[in-house]
Amino acid sequence: MSTARGDVKASLVVRNGTLVNVVSGELLPDMSIAVQGSRIAYVGKDVSHLIGPKTRIVDAKGKYMAPGLLDGHAHIESTQLTVTEFARAVLPLGTTGGFFDPHEMANVFGIEGIKLMREEGLGTPLASYMQVASCVPAAGPEFETTGSSVEPEDVAEAFRWGPDMIGLGEVMNFPGVVYGDKKMAAILKETLAAGRIADGHFTWPSNDWRLPVYAASGITGDHECVTPEDVIERIRLGMYAKMRRGSAWHDVANTIRAHTESGIDTRRMMLVTDDRSSESIRDEGHMNFVVRDAILQGVKPITAFQMATINTAERFGVSRDVGSLTPGSFADILLLDGRLADVNVATTIAAGVVVAENGKMVVELPAYEYPEKVRNSVRLKPDIPASAFEIAAPIESGEALVRVIQVVENHVETPELKLKVPVENSRIALAPDSSLCKIAVLERHKETGNRSVGLVANIGFSKPAAIAMTVAHDSHNVLIIGNSDELMAEAANEVVRMQGGTAVVTEEGATSFPLRIAGLMSAEPFEVAAEQSASISRALVSAGCTLNYAFMTLSLLALVVIPTLRISDKGLVRISEAGIEFVPLFCEE
């Protein structure tokens, strides 16, 4: 207030720009913003009374002044980057904050892993609000093996760390919520008692009678929207509908029709990334790309900005801190060149400090060192034999009817196929030119020896090839896909030797991307990680797999809470109308 009156001069003034006012939905020309420390003190036409000899002045003439973009649902681990490197990657692109669910890390190291990521985030200019992972494991220990678990008492403890522990991460065990699982009920109770919000993950149809039951639990936001009806039904129940544009799931184009065609009010619509790889951040962008995509679908630019700023801040109850350029809010300010619809970020100011200009960071971020055990989390030996990927059949020879996981490009769902495959010597014997691949999961956390092998369609390998990875949502065991048992073994052993990461192996050699931190995140700078990620994409294309950002799609094939057919270290898992269940690989005729 002293600064707003002019008694104390501003530390920073951004003047003479066009203000993108997401609260009123207006574009206001010739406006200025005065900042004291990390917060905005004054917004108006004339700020001359706030300028002193030590005031830094940034000229915004000819530019838009917009609030920093907020990602309303993301997993930093899925970018393959540490929190620090993620901040370095996205701040120049205009993302100044986000609401992050570190359940990938939690599946490996529990709430200790969440605490490490939170501590790292506090050392960056990024407003990194953290959520407590709700479902570790995602569907219960009977369906998969994880490195750790998160219990109700862990949730209660994490909320005591500070107000930046903003809420409960996506509740993926939606059947457990609906049908009264005691652990899920206890976790939700701890969340609501702490005054926090709960995020959802509901993949049954939007007209299912169980969606209102799910909403009654206190879950008030959901990103599993893939149709306009999904958005509409959630909003009608008072929930926030999160529309995602990840690397390999392009849901905004369809879901945004709830507004552009059905006219649904946008105040509870949010734009999110969910999962974007370092490669796609480098090549396409982050939230700036998602906002631009919504505008291309017919959304007014100011409305698209609201979906990535004020709507998101209001959903999480922090709109007095972030999400708008108003007095008292944090000074997270973007200067945009050209048309507003282009979302061309020229300057990023985070908490009153110019941190990026012209696509580059202009401040150094402190390094963060993870403990040695986090860098050595793969408890397997690199001696996996090719025989580990053989599939015993119930007949000696002929053809057998099997369930097959079907990959769908740019979508998360995996329909169940039933196909006949050849059998020789009581083993499935895929022909060299088969359109099918084997898919296997090896448990890597607790030395259980668990292993399952199935079949997957639409990978596209046109020559002998295999890919192995420790990024295998959500339990992050070792996932291997290939059409050669020998190459599958080579790829798996390479990933084990690296202590996590991904490797593509063909008869010409191997391409590797080490992810040493928990088997999920690179220890390298953003630029190096993005290029290594791109090298995996190129290797997959060379082998015939041309799926868009294939690594991201393939990494979800072990996620047992997404319809329809998936695989874990314990077997094939299917989501049906009744819930989550194991199903055998071989079917009756």
Helices and strands as residue ranges (DSSP letters): H 2-5, E 12-21, E 26-36, E 39-44, G 48-50, E 56-59, E 64-67, E 69-74, G 76-79, H 83-90, G 91-93, E 95-100, H 103-122, E 127-132, H 152-159, E 165-171, H 174-178, H 182-193, E 197-200, H 210-216, E 219-222, H 228-236, E 240-244, H 252-255, H 257-260, E 269-272, H 278-283, H 287-296, H 301-307, H 310-315, E 333-337, G 340-342, E 344-350, E 353-357, E 360-361, G 372-375, G 386-389, E 398-406, E 416-424, E 427-428, E 436-442, E 451-457, E 465-469, E 478-482, H 485-497, E 501-506, E 509-514, H 526-542, H 550-554, E 565-568, E 571-576, E 579-583
